[in-house]
């Protein structure tokens, strides 16, 4: 037998309004406008053929029909929430955060405490490793930190927000400089020897800049340490093995801890940008918003200065 049901959204709007005794509070909980809540309430009253609320000064008063409906509807909605939580791919409540390995290891994992205080204690948080060219699955990821060319559109069906460009600097450990009697503020390129440069071998822009920084007749870029992972090159530099070209974001913690210092070469801005990808279905979810703010604060607290918040949906 086909059930005769009022619109589900109208029932949800009523339950939130009745529970809070406030249209404003219901709108804030459901992340919609107050006018949308009022529209849903009128639709429900028309569907049921009863009046549910009466104005009482600046507040709302429930009619007997509303008082009868509220407890059973709350119980029903809680039951729906419970069963969908049991069978959903993320158990209905988890936040799935995707990130490239390099910023995850050098930035996000170091600041989990900041995220912990922003989320409910019982909310599952899942971190997922993604690649540069991943086709993100919305069943696996809610929000992702990616690096891509600035002009490359975000993946279809996702909201894309630019955060900050990659800005490269030459870095070395204080110990390495001291052992060679070198000064970070007046670095002498002629003092470089073979394998004093630590390369991240997948970054062609970095190669071009290193040629401009260090080119001389005493060594060749072919005679350098080369690493397939950015963190490996940074760790080698931290251990006093040579000079690395790394970005502000990835190297920030090393510099803050005094493990690496910037040399007196001009920084250069890459064409690649850090960007947030947010699944539209959850972009108003308070937990996802908290994760987004956490990532923004870590990747670039001054994102607005880059005019980076550019919503892009395809």
N, C-alpha and C positions, 0 to 999 in steps of 0.2 A: 504494500500500500504506500502510495506516495505521501510523504509527510508535508503538511502545510506549515511552513516556518516563516517567521518574519525575517527581514534582511539581517544577516549575521553582524554586519558592521553596526547596524542600529542597535542591536542587542549589546554589543561590546561598549558602545558609546553610553547607553543607558546604565549599564552596570558600573562603569567608571564614575559617571556623574552622580549616581545614587550613593555610591560608596563614599565619595568625597563630599557630597552635598554641594557640588560646585562645578559649573561648566568649565571655568578657567582651569581648575586642577585636573579635570578629566582631559582637557585639550593638551595640557603639559605632559600628562602621563602617556597619552597616545600619540604625541608628536604631530598633532594636527591643529588647525585653527579653531577658535571658539565658534565661529560661524558654521564650520563643518560639523561640530558636535550638535549645535542647535538644529541644523538641518536633519541630522540622523534621528534626533529625538522626535521631531515633528513627523518624520517618516514612520517611526515606530508607533507613535500614537495613532496615526492614520491607519496603519496596518492592523492594530489591535482594536481600534475603535474606542479607546479610553483615554482619559487625561492622566498623565503620570506625575507631573510636577505642577506646583503652584508657587507663584512668587510670594516670598515673605520678606518684605523690606529689600535688602540687598542680597538675600540668600534665596534658597530653594526649599520648598517643603514637599515631601512625597505624599501622594494620595494613597488611599488604601490599596488600590490596584498595584501601585509601585512597591509598596511595602510587602505585598504578597509575592510579587515577582522577584524582588531582589535576592533573597537568600537562595532560592532554588536555581536562579540563573547563575549566581556566583559559584555555586556547587557544580553546575554543569560546565561552566567555562574552566574551572579548575580541573575538572575531569578531562576535558579536551587537552588542556595544557600537559597534564600528566601523561596521557597516552601518547601524544605526539613526541614528548620528551623521551619516552621509552623506545620508540621505533625510529626516530629521526637519525640521519647520518651523523649529526653532531650532538645527539641526545638533547636537541632543542635549545640548548643554552650556551654551548661552548663558543668561544671566540677563536677563530682559526686565523693565525697571522702568518702570512708568507713573507719571506725575505731572502735576498741573496746572501750567500754565506759570508762574504767579506764584511758588509755593514752589520750583519747579525752578530758575528764574532767580535768585531772591534768596537761596536757601539751598543746595540740593543742588549746583549747578554750582560754587559757591565752595569746596566741601569734597570734591571728588573724590579728593584725595590721601588722605583718611582711609579711603575705600572701597578705594582701590588696594592698600593694604597688607593688607587683610583678605581679598582674593580671590587665587586662583592667577593667576600672571602670564599664563598662556595661555588664561584663560577669557574668552570674548566677553561683553561687557556692552552691552546695547542699551537706550537710553532712548526711551520712547514718550510723546508728549503725549496726555493724556486730557482730557475735558471734565467738567463737573460732573455731567451726566446720562448719561454713557457707560454702555452695557451692555457691561462688560468681556468680552473674548473670551479664554478661557484658552489659546488657541493663540497669542495675541499678547502676553499679559502674565502674569508670574509673581507680581509683587508691585506694589502701587500705593499712592501717597500721594494721598488724596482729601480734600476738604472737603465736609461735608454737615451738615444739621441733626442734632443729637445723637440724637434719637429716631427718625430714619429708619433702618429696617433696612438692613443691607448687602445687596448683590446676591446672588441665589440661588446657592448652590454655592461661596461664598467665605467665608473666616474674616475677621471684622471685628474690629478692635481700636481702641478710642478712645485718642487720644494726649493732646490738649489743646484747650481751647476757643480761639477767636479772642478776644484781648483787645486792644481798640483804645485808642490814645493819640493826642493831638494832638502833631504834630512840626513843627519848622521848622529851617532851617539857621542856624548861628551867624552867618553873613554877613548873612542876611536880617534877623535880630534886631538885629545891630549897626548896619546901615544905617538902621534905624528907631528906634534908641535904646531898644529893648525888652528886657525882662528875662524869661527863660524861667521863673524862679521866681515872678515877680509880674507875670504877663502882663495887660496892660490891653486889654480887648476894645474899648474905645472908640477905640483907635488903629487899628483895622482899617478898611480902605477897600475899594472894589469890587475884585473879582478878587484878593483876598488869600487866598481859600480855594480849595483844590484838591480837587475832588470826584471820587470814583470812582462813576460814575453808575449802577452796577447794584446798589448796596448800600443797601436801604431802611433797615436798622437804623442804618447809618452816618448817613444823612440825619437821622433822628430825634435821634441823639446830637449831631450838629453844631448842630442847632437849639438844643438845651439848652446847649451850650458857648458858642456865639457869637451867639445871638439878640440883636439890638439894632436901633435904628431907623435906623442909618446905612447898612445894606446889606441886600440880599436874597440868599437862596440861589440865586435864579435868575440873579444877576449874579456868577457864580463860574466859574472854569475847571472844565471837566468832562472826565474821561478815561474811556475804555472799558476801559482796562487799568491794573491796580494799579501795575505797575512804571513806567508813564509818569508817574503822579501822584507817585510817590516820586522819580523822576529830576527832575521839575520842582521839587519841594521842595528837593532836594539842590542844584539849580542856583540857588537863592535866589529862587524865584518865588512863595512863599507857604507857607501852613500846610496840612498834609495829615493826615487821620485814617488811621492805619495800624495793623496788628496787631504785637504783640511779635515773632512769628515772622518775618514778612516784612521788618520794619524793623530787625531786630536788628543786621545787619551794618552798616547805615548809621549806627546809633547807636554801635556799637563802634568804628567808624572816625572818629567825631567829625564826620560829615557832617550828621547831624541830631541835635537834642536834644529831649527831652520838655518840653512846656509844663505849667504847673501846673493842668491840668484833670484831674478824676478819670477813670481808665480805666474802660471799660465792657466787660463780657463778652458776647459775641455768643452766640446760640443755635446757631451753627455750630461744628463741631469738626473738627480734623484727625484723620484715621483711616487706619490701615493696612488694606489688603485683600490677603490672601495666598491663593494657590491651594492648596487642601488637599493636592493631590498632591505639592507641593514644600515644605510648611511645615516638614518635618524635614530638608530639604536644607541642609547646612552653609553653602553659598554664599548661599542665600536667607535663612537665619538671620543671616548676617553683614550682608546688606543691610538687613534689618529692624532690627538693632541700630544700624546706622549712621544710619538714618532717625530712629529713636527719639531717639538722642543729639542730633541736630540740631534736631528739632522741639520736643522738650521733655525735657531730661535728667531732670526730676523728674516724669515721667509718673505714677509710682506715687502721687504725692501727690493726683492727681485721681481715684484709683481707676479709671484709664482702661482697664486691660487686661480687656476684657469680650469673650471669645470669643463669636461669634454666627454660627451656621450655619443656613442655611435650605435 
